[in-house]
Amino acid sequence: MAPDIAQQLWDARHDGRTVSADALGIIADYTAAYALQTAVTTLSGAVVIGWKLGATSAASQKVFGLRGPFYGPLLAPFCHATGTTVTGAAAFGPGAEGEFALTMASALPPRDAPYVEDNVAAAVASVCPAIEIAGTRLAGGLLKADPRHLIAD
């Protein structure tokens, strides 16, 4: 079932349409959701140029039914320089969000112990403002989506 879900999500993004939760089915857990996210990224064939963190506040986690922040890849074809005219699918319910974009001076690879603020600050080369055009391939929009579908998308 997993490859089919990934294909549906990629086709929806590529074709500018949405997919219903019923069509995607149940995603067992967060591990499976991230595996699907990786499968969608692979299907895209795009270069991952960075990572997005979402739902970083307790309030946004509550709204989306998440147990903590989530992450997702930034794909090169969907990242644009200042001054670029961007078009997108109205079906995705796009909205603009102010963000902070960080350029890293050094990597923060996965490890058992969490990074502390000083570790992260030392690894950041620069911070600049960015705009995210947020949306979803999930029918019904972000607020009605299962959190595992959000992560996979």
MIKE-451100 format. One record per residue: residue number from 0; residue in three letters; z, y, x of N, C-alpha, C in turn. Coordinates in steps of 0.05 Angstrom, whole numbers, plus 5000, padded with zeros to 4 digits. Example, Ala and Ser with C-alpha at 12.3 -4.5 7.8 and 13.67 -1.06 7.14 Angstrom:
REM MIKE-451100
0;ALA;5156;4886;5264;5156;4910;5246;5156;4934;5264;
1;SER;5142;4955;5257;5143;4979;5273;5157;5001;5258;
This chain:
REM MIKE-451100
0;MET;5000;4976;5016;5000;5000;5000;5000;5025;5017;
1;ALA;5014;5026;5040;5017;5050;5056;4991;5063;5064;
2;PRO;4971;5047;5075;4946;5060;5083;4932;5073;5059;
3;ASP;4934;5061;5035;4922;5073;5012;4934;5100;5005;
4;ILE;4961;5102;5007;4974;5127;5001;4965;5148;5022;
5;ALA;4965;5141;5047;4956;5159;5068;4927;5169;5062;
6;GLN;4910;5150;5055;4882;5157;5050;4880;5176;5026;
7;GLN;4896;5171;5005;4896;5189;4982;4905;5217;4989;
8;LEU;4926;5219;5005;4936;5245;5014;4915;5260;5031;
9;TRP;4903;5246;5050;4883;5258;5067;4859;5266;5051;
10;ASP;4849;5249;5033;4826;5256;5017;4831;5280;4999;
11;ALA;4856;5282;4988;4863;5305;4972;4862;5330;4988;
12;ARG;4874;5330;5013;4873;5354;5030;4845;5361;5037;
13;HIS;4829;5341;5045;4802;5346;5053;4784;5356;5030;
14;ASP;4789;5345;5006;4772;5352;4983;4782;5374;4966;
15;GLY;4806;5385;4972;4817;5407;4957;4827;5400;4929;
16;ARG;4839;5376;4927;4849;5368;4901;4877;5357;4904;
17;THR;4890;5351;4882;4917;5340;4882;4917;5311;4874;
18;VAL;4940;5298;4880;4944;5270;4874;4970;5268;4858;
19;SER;4971;5251;4838;4995;5248;4822;5015;5230;4835;
20;ALA;5040;5234;4829;5061;5216;4840;5056;5187;4831;
21;ASP;5047;5184;4807;5041;5156;4797;5020;5143;4814;
22;ALA;4999;5158;4822;4978;5147;4838;4988;5139;4866;
23;LEU;5007;5155;4876;5018;5149;4903;5038;5126;4903;
24;GLY;5052;5124;4880;5072;5103;4879;5098;5110;4892;
25;ILE;5115;5091;4895;5142;5096;4906;5141;5092;4937;
26;ILE;5152;5111;4951;5155;5109;4980;5184;5101;4984;
27;ALA;5189;5079;4997;5215;5067;4999;5237;5085;5010;
28;ASP;5232;5099;5032;5253;5115;5044;5240;5136;5063;
29;TYR;5257;5151;5076;5247;5173;5093;5231;5161;5117;
30;THR;5239;5138;5128;5225;5126;5150;5196;5120;5141;
31;ALA;5193;5109;5117;5166;5103;5107;5151;5128;5102;
32;ALA;5164;5149;5093;5151;5175;5088;5140;5187;5114;
33;TYR;5155;5186;5135;5146;5196;5161;5123;5178;5172;
34;ALA;5125;5152;5168;5103;5134;5176;5077;5142;5162;
35;LEU;5079;5148;5136;5055;5157;5121;5045;5184;5132;
36;GLN;5064;5202;5138;5056;5228;5150;5040;5223;5175;
37;THR;5049;5205;5192;5034;5198;5217;5007;5186;5210;
38;ALA;5005;5169;5190;4980;5157;5182;4960;5179;5172;
39;VAL;4970;5198;5156;4953;5220;5147;4943;5236;5171;
40;THR;4960;5242;5190;4952;5256;5214;4931;5241;5229;
41;THR;4934;5215;5232;4914;5199;5246;4887;5199;5231;
42;LEU;4888;5197;5204;4864;5198;5189;4849;5224;5192;
43;SER;4864;5246;5195;4852;5272;5198;4835;5274;5223;
44;GLY;4842;5259;5244;4828;5261;5269;4834;5287;5284;
45;ALA;4852;5304;5274;4857;5330;5285;4878;5329;5307;
46;VAL;4877;5348;5325;4896;5351;5346;4922;5363;5335;
47;VAL;4945;5352;5341;4970;5364;5334;4977;5385;5355;
48;ILE;4979;5410;5346;4984;5432;5365;5013;5442;5363;
49;GLY;5029;5431;5345;5057;5440;5343;5069;5426;5319;
50;TRP;5093;5435;5312;5109;5422;5291;5121;5444;5273;
51;LYS;5123;5437;5248;5135;5455;5228;5162;5443;5220;
52;LEU;5182;5460;5217;5207;5452;5205;5209;5464;5178;
53;GLY;5216;5448;5158;5219;5458;5131;5246;5452;5120;
54;ALA;5253;5467;5099;5279;5464;5085;5302;5465;5105;
55;THR;5303;5487;5121;5324;5489;5141;5350;5500;5131;
56;SER;5350;5509;5106;5375;5519;5095;5386;5500;5074;
57;ALA;5412;5500;5069;5424;5482;5049;5412;5488;5021;
58;ALA;5407;5514;5016;5396;5522;4990;5368;5509;4986;
59;SER;5350;5511;5006;5324;5499;5002;5325;5469;5001;
60;GLN;5343;5457;5016;5346;5428;5014;5354;5419;4986;
61;LYS;5372;5435;4974;5381;5428;4947;5357;5431;4927;
62;VAL;5342;5452;4930;5319;5457;4912;5299;5434;4913;
63;PHE;5294;5424;4937;5274;5402;4941;5286;5374;4940;
64;GLY;5312;5372;4937;5324;5346;4935;5325;5331;4962;
65;LEU;5326;5346;4983;5326;5334;5010;5354;5332;5020;
66;ARG;5359;5314;5039;5385;5310;5051;5388;5326;5077;
67;GLY;5368;5339;5085;5368;5356;5109;5340;5367;5114;
68;PRO;5336;5382;5136;5310;5392;5142;5289;5369;5146;
69;PHE;5264;5376;5143;5243;5357;5149;5224;5370;5169;
70;TYR;5206;5353;5180;5187;5364;5199;5159;5353;5193;
71;GLY;5139;5367;5203;5112;5358;5199;5094;5370;5221;
72;PRO;5072;5357;5226;5054;5366;5247;5037;5390;5238;
73;LEU;5032;5408;5258;5013;5430;5254;4986;5420;5266;
74;LEU;4966;5418;5249;4940;5408;5257;4922;5432;5264;
75;ALA;4908;5429;5287;4891;5451;5297;4873;5464;5277;
76;PRO;4858;5448;5260;4840;5461;5242;4853;5478;5220;
77;PHE;4879;5476;5217;4894;5490;5197;4911;5513;5208;
78;CYS;4908;5518;5234;4923;5540;5247;4903;5561;5256;
79;HIS;4909;5586;5250;4890;5608;5254;4902;5631;5269;
80;ALA;4886;5645;5284;4895;5669;5299;4897;5693;5280;
81;THR;4911;5713;5288;4914;5738;5274;4886;5749;5267;
82;GLY;4882;5758;5243;4857;5770;5235;4837;5751;5223;
83;THR;4843;5726;5223;4825;5706;5211;4827;5706;5181;
84;THR;4804;5705;5168;4804;5702;5139;4807;5672;5133;
85;VAL;4827;5666;5116;4833;5638;5110;4827;5633;5081;
86;THR;4813;5612;5075;4808;5603;5048;4822;5577;5044;
87;GLY;4829;5571;5019;4842;5546;5014;4838;5538;4985;
88;ALA;4847;5515;4978;4844;5504;4952;4865;5515;4933;
89;ALA;4856;5527;4911;4874;5537;4891;4892;5515;4879;
90;ALA;4881;5490;4879;4896;5468;4868;4922;5462;4883;
91;PHE;4924;5471;4908;4947;5466;4924;4970;5485;4917;
92;GLY;4966;5505;4900;4987;5524;4893;4996;5540;4917;
93;PRO;4978;5551;4933;4986;5563;4958;5003;5588;4954;
94;GLY;5021;5592;4973;5037;5616;4974;5043;5623;5003;
95;ALA;5048;5648;5009;5053;5657;5036;5083;5657;5042;
96;GLU;5090;5647;5065;5118;5647;5074;5119;5659;5102;
97;GLY;5138;5677;5106;5143;5688;5132;5157;5667;5149;
98;GLU;5149;5664;5174;5160;5644;5191;5164;5655;5219;
99;PHE;5177;5640;5236;5179;5646;5264;5164;5624;5279;
100;ALA;5146;5632;5297;5131;5613;5313;5142;5614;5341;
101;LEU;5150;5591;5352;5161;5589;5378;5142;5576;5397;
102;THR;5139;5587;5421;5124;5575;5443;5145;5563;5461;
103;MET;5142;5538;5467;5162;5524;5483;5156;5526;5513;
104;ALA;5177;5531;5529;5174;5531;5558;5177;5503;5569;
105;SER;5192;5487;5555;5196;5459;5563;5201;5442;5538;
106;ALA;5195;5417;5540;5197;5398;5518;5226;5392;5512;
107;LEU;5231;5385;5487;5257;5375;5478;5252;5347;5467;
108;PRO;5250;5327;5484;5244;5300;5474;5266;5288;5458;
109;PRO;5259;5269;5441;5280;5256;5425;5301;5244;5443;
110;ARG;5326;5245;5433;5348;5233;5448;5371;5227;5428;
111;ASP;5389;5211;5436;5411;5203;5418;5429;5226;5411;
112;ALA;5437;5242;5430;5455;5265;5425;5439;5289;5415;
113;PRO;5449;5303;5395;5435;5327;5386;5434;5348;5408;
114;TYR;5414;5364;5407;5412;5387;5425;5431;5408;5416;
115;VAL;5443;5423;5434;5461;5445;5427;5444;5471;5430;
116;GLU;5454;5492;5419;5440;5518;5418;5430;5526;5446;
117;ASP;5447;5524;5466;5439;5533;5493;5416;5516;5504;
118;ASN;5415;5490;5498;5392;5474;5506;5366;5484;5494;
119;VAL;5367;5489;5468;5344;5498;5453;5335;5525;5463;
120;ALA;5353;5544;5465;5347;5571;5474;5334;5571;5502;
121;ALA;5343;5554;5520;5332;5552;5547;5304;5541;5546;
122;ALA;5297;5525;5526;5271;5512;5524;5250;5530;5511;
123;VAL;5258;5552;5499;5239;5570;5485;5228;5591;5504;
124;ALA;5201;5593;5505;5188;5614;5521;5185;5640;5506;
125;SER;5178;5638;5480;5174;5663;5465;5176;5657;5435;
126;VAL;5181;5678;5420;5183;5677;5391;5166;5699;5380;
127;CYS;5150;5693;5359;5134;5714;5346;5133;5708;5316;
128;PRO;5126;5729;5301;5123;5725;5272;5098;5709;5265;
129;ALA;5100;5694;5244;5077;5678;5235;5077;5678;5204;
130;ILE;5055;5671;5192;5053;5668;5163;5043;5640;5158;
131;GLU;5058;5626;5141;5050;5599;5133;5038;5602;5105;
132;ILE;5014;5590;5101;5003;5588;5074;5012;5560;5065;
133;ALA;5034;5560;5050;5046;5534;5041;5033;5525;5015;
134;GLY;5032;5500;5012;5021;5488;4988;5025;5458;4989;
135;THR;5015;5444;4969;5018;5415;4969;4995;5401;4955;
136;ARG;4990;5377;4964;4970;5360;4952;4981;5345;4928;
137;LEU;5007;5350;4922;5020;5335;4901;5018;5349;4874;
138;ALA;5007;5335;4854;5004;5346;4827;5032;5354;4817;
139;GLY;5034;5376;4804;5059;5386;4793;5073;5405;4812;
140;GLY;5064;5407;4837;5075;5426;4855;5099;5416;4871;
141;LEU;5107;5433;4890;5129;5427;4908;5155;5421;4895;
142;LEU;5162;5437;4875;5189;5435;4863;5192;5409;4846;
143;LYS;5171;5397;4837;5173;5373;4820;5168;5348;4836;
144;ALA;5162;5351;4862;5155;5327;4878;5179;5312;4888;
145;ASP;5176;5286;4891;5195;5269;4904;5197;5277;4933;
146;PRO;5221;5280;4945;5223;5289;4973;5207;5271;4992;
147;ARG;5206;5245;4987;5191;5227;5004;5161;5233;5003;
148;HIS;5151;5241;4980;5123;5249;4977;5118;5274;4993;
149;LEU;5138;5293;4992;5135;5318;5007;5132;5313;5036;
150;ILE;5149;5295;5047;5148;5289;5075;5121;5276;5082;
151;ALA;5112;5257;5066;5087;5244;5072;5064;5263;5071;
152;ASP;5065;5283;5053;5044;5303;5050;5045;5323;5073;
